[in-house]
Amino acid sequence: MTTSAEAPPLSARAVWLTLIVVLLADAMDLMDATIANVAAPSIVKELGVGENVIPWLGASYALALGSLLVLGGRIGDKFGQRRTFLTGLIGFIVGSALAGFAPSAGVLIAARVAQGAFGALLIPQDGDHGGDVPEAHAAEGIRSLCAPARRLRRRRPDPRRTHH
């Protein structure tokens, strides 16, 4: 496990790059679940299987992901969040490739389970970077990401203050 005393502090550029990579990985995970649901009828037709396979496309992924998230977080604590994140990312990509080229429903469902399992390694690692990210840079990044929403909120009148 790496501690902040052993690792040199990250530059502002490295912090932003890390933030972008983590957000893209989370977006990839979310898009995968959405794409599989939207493409399910085409997938079933292509594989020549019954529609009873459709629920398994989402359930196999969600079951593996949901049941292994806590374990994924603990693995990140024990072996290092960066290493666990990268293992999860690579495994998720390989699982996605297997799902994309699956010749049968069984292989596809197994690939979806692999995606969920590796997603469970990937997702918990994006909350805390083991002290490697300077707090000032992290807070600045969060403020920057939330700035558009704050501006929109200021423009909308508060319905509680509107008197008729």
Residue, then its C-alpha position, 0 to 999 in steps of 0.5 A: m500500500t502506498t502512503s502519501a509520505e512515500a509518493p511525491p505530491l502530484s502537480a496540478r496538471a497530473v491532478w487534472l489528468t487523473l481527474i479526467v481519467v477517473l471521470l472517463a472510466d466512470a462514464m465508460d462504466l455507465m455507458d456500458a450498462t446503458i448501451a447493453n440495455v438499448a442494444a439488447p433486442s439486436i443482440v438477442k436477434e444476432l445471437g439467435v436466442g430467445e428474449n429470455v436472455i435480455p434480463w440476464l444481460g443487465a442482471s449478470y453485470a449488476l449482480a457482479l458489480g453490486s455484490l463485489l463493490v465492497l470487496g473492490g474497495r478493500i482490495g484497493d485499500k490493501f494493494g493500492q488504489r492506482r494498481t486496483f483502478l488500472t487492473g479494473l480498467i484493463g479487465f473491464i476493457v477486456g470484458s467489453a471486448l469479449a462481450g462484443f465478440a461473444p459467439s453465444a449467449g453463455v459467453l456474452i453473459a460470462a463477459r458481462v459478469a467479468q465486466g461487473a467484477f472488474g467494474a467493482l475494482l474500478i469504481p471504488q478507487d475514484g473517491d480517495h487517492g490515498g492522499d496523493v492529490p493535494e487537497a487544495h487542487a482537489a477542492e479547486g477541481i470540484r469547485s470548477l466542475c460545480a461552477p456551471a450548476r451554481r451559475l444556473r441555480r443563481r439565475r433561477p428564481d427561488p419559488r419560496r421567495t416569489h410572492h403572488 
